[in-house]
Structures are given as structure tokens and as C-alpha cells.
């Protein structure tokens, strides 16, 4: 069985890039080595969720994040979610 290799260095190079995910502008903020996966921060201010503290009490609103697997379950190709990401511009912007 063939496997697809992509380096963590290549993925880390995507940190700061803005992409369109499910119609919402997002920014790549982290790379998870296990998987691997990209963590996206939704940049729409209207898209937020309530974050609980360590005691489970909700105190503040934070932006939504998405975890996008880079490879499909068999690691034979890129995942559909990863392939569906559309770049928004060519420059990396500072993480907000």
C-alpha cells in the first residue's frame, strides 16, 4: 500500500496563511503532529462560542476553531477537507 508523505516543515510553513473553509475566512494557527492536522481560527467575529474555564463554567466568548486532517484515513492521499481549503491571497498575515 502506498502512503503519502508531507513534511511537518511544509505544514508549519502554512501557519499564518488565510484560507476559506466552509465559506468562512480562517487562518492557519497551528499544526498538530499527530495526524497530522491543521488548526484553523475562524476570522468571522459573528462566529464565536462560549469557552468554559477549568471548572466547567462559561465566562467568555472565543472564536471558533476547526481541526482539519491533512491525510485521509488510510494515509493514501490528502483528506477532502484539506483539499477543499481555498487560499485567500498569497501573503501570510500576522495571527490575530
C-alpha positions in Angstrom: 0.0 0.0 0.0 1.3 3.4 -0.9 1.5 6.2 1.6 1.6 9.9 1.0 4.3 11.9 2.8 4.2 15.5 3.6 6.7 17.1 6.0 5.8 18.9 9.2 8.1 21.7 8.0 5.9 22.1 4.9 2.8 22.2 7.0 4.3 24.6 9.5 5.1 26.9 6.6 1.3 27.3 6.2 1.0 28.9 9.7 -0.4 32.4 9.2 -2.0 31.7 5.9 -5.6 32.8 5.4 -7.9 30.2 3.8 -11.6 29.8 3.1 -13.1 26.9 4.9 -16.8 26.1 4.5 -17.4 29.6 3.2 -15.7 31.3 6.2 -12.4 33.1 6.2 -10.0 31.3 8.5 -6.3 31.5 9.4 -3.9 28.5 10.0 -2.8 29.0 13.6 -1.2 25.6 14.5 0.0 22.3 13.1 -0.8 19.1 15.1 1.9 16.5 14.5 -0.4 13.6 15.4 -2.4 13.1 12.3 -1.1 15.5 11.0 -3.8 18.2 11.1 -4.1 21.9 10.7 -5.9 24.1 13.3 -7.8 26.9 11.7 -9.2 30.0 13.5 -12.4 31.3 12.1 -11.9 35.1 11.4 -15.7 35.9 11.3 -16.4 37.8 14.5 -20.0 36.6 14.4 -18.8 33.0 14.6 -17.9 32.5 18.3 -18.5 30.0 21.0 -18.6 30.2 24.8 -15.5 28.9 26.4 -15.7 27.1 29.8 -13.0 27.6 32.4 -11.2 24.7 34.2 -14.3 24.3 36.4 -16.7 24.0 33.5 -18.2 27.4 34.0 -18.7 29.6 30.9 -17.2 33.0 31.2 -16.1 34.3 27.8 -16.8 34.1 24.1 -13.9 33.0 21.8 -13.6 32.5 18.1 -14.4 29.1 16.7 -11.5 26.8 15.7 -11.5 23.8 13.3 -9.2 20.9 13.2 -8.6 19.7 9.6 -6.9 16.4 9.0 -4.2 16.6 6.3 -4.4 13.0 5.2 -7.3 10.7 4.5 -7.9 7.8 7.0 -5.7 5.3 5.0 -2.9 7.9 4.6 -3.0 7.3 0.9 -3.9 10.8 -0.1 -4.9 14.2 1.2 -8.2 14.5 3.0 -11.2 16.0 1.3 -11.3 18.8 3.9 -7.7 19.7 3.3 -8.1 19.7 -0.4 -11.2 22.0 -0.1 -9.3 24.8 1.6 -9.1 27.8 -0.7 -6.2 30.3 -0.2 -7.2 33.9 0.4 -4.3 35.9 -1.0 -0.7 34.9 -1.3 0.8 36.8 1.7 0.8 35.5 5.3 -0.8 37.8 7.7 0.1 38.1 11.4 -2.0 35.8 13.6 -4.8 37.8 15.3 
